[in-house]
Amino acid sequence: MNRPIRKIAIVGPESTGKSTITQQLAKHYNTLWVPEYARYYCAALTSPCDLQDEINMFHGQVALEDSILAIADKNLIFCDTTFLTVKIWSDEVFGETPEVVLDALPKYNYDLYLLLDIDLPWQEDPLRDFPHKREHFMQVWHSELQALGANYKVIHGVEDRLTNAIVAVDDFLQQSK
């Protein structure tokens, strides 16, 4: 009998190491991971992002996650962010979230969220926008995850960040046996 695939989402403000940790965790647990669709989408934009782009990124992230779930051969995958980022970004930049995103939020469940702390130094990147609002976004992430009733752990550390993430995942896996 196949066990359901457990999804662990790696989330947090910009420049907290989400993509790196997601890939490292997938390698450590020998499983698949879902990349952040918005990174590819935004890199190809030729004009400023608008609400329709946010909707497109929502659909792209969902489709990418569904495609990885369809081919997963383990009972665990890691997601480099979720479309909750679309809500947070839309609220911040446009003052509203597209209805399709709000409607979908309660339908997409993650078994565990690892919320990466802002204790890493900021890394410049043309796709990053808010180096001076990291504390604000950290609080927003806490609020959004609490509003969802999400199971989440904050991951701290610079040199020991991966180790701390592995401990959190191992604890979750042990508790969910």
C-alpha positions as CSV (number, residue, x, y, z in Angstrom):
1,M,0.0,0.0,0.0
2,N,1.4,3.4,-1.0
3,R,1.7,6.0,1.7
4,P,0.7,9.5,1.0
5,I,3.5,11.8,-0.1
6,R,4.5,14.2,2.7
7,K,5.3,17.7,1.5
8,I,7.8,19.9,3.3
9,A,7.8,23.5,2.3
10,I,10.9,25.7,2.7
11,V,9.7,29.3,3.1
12,G,10.8,32.7,4.3
13,P,11.8,36.2,3.3
14,E,14.2,36.9,0.5
15,S,17.9,35.8,0.8
16,T,17.4,33.3,3.5
17,G,18.8,30.3,1.6
18,K,15.6,28.6,0.6
19,S,16.7,27.2,-2.7
20,T,20.0,26.0,-1.3
21,I,18.5,24.3,1.7
22,T,15.7,22.7,-0.4
23,Q,18.2,21.1,-2.8
24,Q,20.5,20.0,0.1
25,L,17.5,18.4,1.9
26,A,16.3,16.6,-1.2
27,K,19.8,15.2,-1.7
28,H,20.2,14.2,2.0
29,Y,16.8,12.4,1.9
30,N,17.4,11.1,-1.6
31,T,14.1,12.5,-2.9
32,L,12.7,15.0,-5.3
33,W,12.2,18.8,-4.8
34,V,10.0,21.4,-6.4
35,P,11.8,24.5,-7.7
36,E,10.5,28.0,-7.2
37,Y,8.6,28.8,-10.4
38,A,8.5,32.5,-9.8
39,R,12.3,32.8,-10.1
40,Y,12.2,31.5,-13.7
41,Y,9.1,33.5,-14.5
42,C,10.4,36.8,-13.2
43,A,13.8,36.3,-14.8
44,A,12.0,36.3,-18.2
45,L,9.8,39.4,-17.5
46,T,10.4,42.3,-19.8
47,S,8.1,44.7,-17.9
48,P,7.2,45.3,-14.3
49,C,5.3,42.5,-12.6
50,D,1.6,43.0,-12.3
51,L,-1.3,41.1,-10.7
52,Q,-1.8,39.0,-13.8
53,D,1.9,37.9,-13.5
54,E,1.2,36.9,-9.9
55,I,-1.8,34.8,-11.0
56,N,0.5,33.2,-13.7
57,M,3.1,32.5,-11.0
58,F,0.5,30.9,-8.8
59,H,-0.7,28.6,-11.6
60,G,3.0,27.8,-12.6
61,Q,3.9,26.9,-9.0
62,V,0.9,24.6,-8.6
63,A,1.5,22.9,-12.0
64,L,5.2,22.4,-11.2
65,E,4.4,20.9,-7.8
66,D,1.7,18.6,-9.3
67,S,4.2,17.4,-11.9
68,I,6.8,16.5,-9.3
69,L,4.2,14.8,-7.2
70,A,3.1,12.7,-10.2
71,I,6.6,11.3,-10.6
72,A,7.7,11.1,-7.0
73,D,8.9,7.6,-6.1
74,K,9.4,8.4,-2.4
75,N,6.9,9.4,0.2
76,L,8.6,12.7,0.8
77,I,9.3,15.8,-1.3
78,F,10.6,19.3,-0.6
79,C,9.1,22.4,-2.0
80,D,11.3,25.5,-2.6
81,T,8.6,27.9,-1.4
82,T,4.8,27.6,-2.1
83,F,2.3,29.9,-3.7
84,L,1.7,31.5,-0.3
85,T,4.6,33.7,-1.5
86,V,2.2,35.0,-4.2
87,K,-0.2,36.1,-1.5
88,I,2.5,37.8,0.6
89,W,4.0,39.5,-2.4
90,S,0.7,40.6,-3.9
91,D,-0.4,42.0,-0.6
92,E,2.8,43.9,-0.2
93,V,3.2,45.2,-3.7
94,F,-0.4,45.6,-5.0
95,G,-2.3,45.8,-1.7
96,E,-4.5,42.8,-2.6
97,T,-4.3,39.1,-3.4
98,P,-5.9,37.5,-6.5
99,E,-9.1,35.6,-5.5
100,V,-7.8,32.4,-7.2
101,V,-4.9,32.4,-4.8
102,L,-7.1,33.1,-1.7
103,D,-9.5,30.3,-2.8
104,A,-6.7,27.8,-3.2
105,L,-4.8,28.4,0.0
106,P,-6.9,26.1,2.2
107,K,-6.8,23.4,-0.4
108,Y,-3.0,23.0,-0.6
109,N,-1.6,21.5,2.5
110,Y,2.0,21.0,3.5
111,D,2.9,18.6,6.3
112,L,5.7,20.8,7.6
113,Y,7.0,24.3,6.8
114,L,10.6,25.2,7.5
115,L,10.6,29.0,7.9
116,L,14.2,30.1,7.3
117,D,15.3,32.9,9.6
118,I,16.8,36.2,8.4
119,D,20.1,35.5,10.2
120,L,22.0,35.0,6.9
121,P,23.6,38.0,5.3
122,W,21.7,39.6,2.4
123,Q,22.9,38.5,-1.0
124,E,22.4,40.8,-3.9
125,D,20.3,39.4,-6.7
126,P,18.5,41.2,-9.5
127,L,15.3,39.4,-8.6
128,R,15.3,40.5,-4.9
129,D,13.6,43.8,-3.9
130,F,13.5,44.4,-0.2
131,P,16.8,44.2,1.7
132,H,15.6,46.6,4.3
133,K,12.3,44.9,5.0
134,R,13.5,41.4,6.1
135,E,12.2,41.8,9.6
136,H,8.8,42.9,8.3
137,F,8.6,39.9,6.0
138,M,9.7,37.5,8.7
139,Q,6.7,38.7,10.8
140,V,4.4,38.4,7.8
141,W,5.5,34.8,7.3
142,H,4.8,34.0,10.9
143,S,1.4,35.6,10.7
144,E,0.4,33.9,7.4
145,L,1.6,30.5,8.7
146,Q,-0.3,30.9,11.9
147,A,-3.4,32.0,10.0
148,L,-3.2,28.7,8.1
149,G,-2.8,26.7,11.3
150,A,0.4,25.4,9.7
151,N,2.9,23.1,11.4
152,Y,6.1,25.1,11.1
153,K,9.6,25.3,12.6
154,V,11.9,28.3,12.4
155,I,15.4,27.3,11.1
156,H,18.2,29.4,12.4
157,G,21.9,29.3,11.9
158,V,24.6,30.1,9.3
159,E,27.1,27.3,9.4
160,D,24.7,24.8,11.0
161,R,21.6,25.8,9.0
162,L,21.4,22.5,7.1
163,T,22.0,20.5,10.2
164,N,19.2,22.4,12.0
165,A,16.9,21.8,9.1
166,I,17.7,18.0,9.0
167,V,17.0,17.8,12.8
168,A,13.6,19.5,12.3
169,V,12.7,17.1,9.4
170,D,14.0,14.0,11.3
171,D,11.9,15.1,14.3
172,F,8.8,15.5,12.1
173,L,9.3,12.2,10.3
174,Q,9.8,10.4,13.7
175,Q,6.6,12.0,15.1
176,S,4.6,11.2,12.0
177,K,5.4,7.4,12.0
